[in-house]
């Protein structure tokens, strides 16, 4: 190939998003070729939380009270669930050298537009004990300590991955993640990436669907597709100051709660279930599209659970026009596993001594090597730091082994 390959590591990435559905697992081979990270996706798993654990996590989220004892029990429960998920990843996806975990976010503390702290549950010692592998965890805290928001960390992958597309087309590209919260990374050739949370993606949709049907989501967008937008409700929701705040900024499900939705509905004529879901779908599409088009993007590359919702994707495509809406699958990275592959990349960067943040996206004072490393069954032996800068990411196809 004429290029120097180094620091080859097979990593299992673990994350549970703000929708609290369960644990996303991805395995990747990663190595460096000069200034390019080559990521080969090896497979993904989606492992639901045991229902009692999921219910306990939901009960612990703001505005509900939560004791130190309950947080301790949840930290252990999530840690053990992540440990089993990692073990399955090792067994079913072909082994690993390292596990990287972004854990389960339960609180993201933002005051006056500044992140003060962030809490992810899932004690990594359980993963190390179960698998015998070293674990890279607590990946957000260092960026927060450096003045950043600790999010969206997807900007790290997106800037490396999409820079070439932005340069080739001469137009900015936006990566869009549709989890509980929607976040975008805007990549333009020759300019620092910008990334931030635009607002809710599935957070309010899932909450409303559960109220109406008892299920965790609006399956296939059926409720939303059967309703019409209530413009009075949408106007109230769009008046939230978060949408008008300048980036860098971050938010979470502690902001978009049942009380938040009830306050928006208060005093309005009754809103039927179908119209409620249609309106919340429009809220996500409108807030995402306004931000993307404000950056003059020509292409939006979507990933995350919301990609599976036809009502949301249809609304987004309409709002984003003339920008083209694609999915990360179209570019070789499975959309359902993208955040788990991001986690694997972050773990690899830390293992190799390379900063894992984009300061222009998170707002931090400078780039930082992220996370804390927990030894596996043996002593922790790190490779020599990679050295130099990593400026590109290439997704490679899996070959026979």
Secondary structure, DSSP 8 states (H G I E B T S, - for coil): --S-EEEEEEEEEEEE-TT--EEEEEEEEEEEETTEEEEEEEEEEEEE--HHHHHHHHHHSTTS---HHHHHHHHHHHHHHHHHHHHHHHHHHT--SEEEEEEEEEEEEEETTEEEEEEEE--HHHHHHHH-SEEEE--SHHHHHTTS-S--THHHHHHHHHHHHHHHHTS-EEEEEESSEEEEEEE-TTS--EEEEEEESSHHHHHHHHHHHSSSS-GGGHHHHTS---HHHHHHHHT-HHHHS-SS----TTTS-HHHHHHHHTTS----HHHHHHHHHHHHHHHHHHHHHHTT-SEEEEESGGGG-HHHHHHHHHHHTTSEEEEGGGGTS-GGGHHHHHHHHHHHHHHTT-----HHHH--SS-----EEE--SS---------S---EEEEE-----
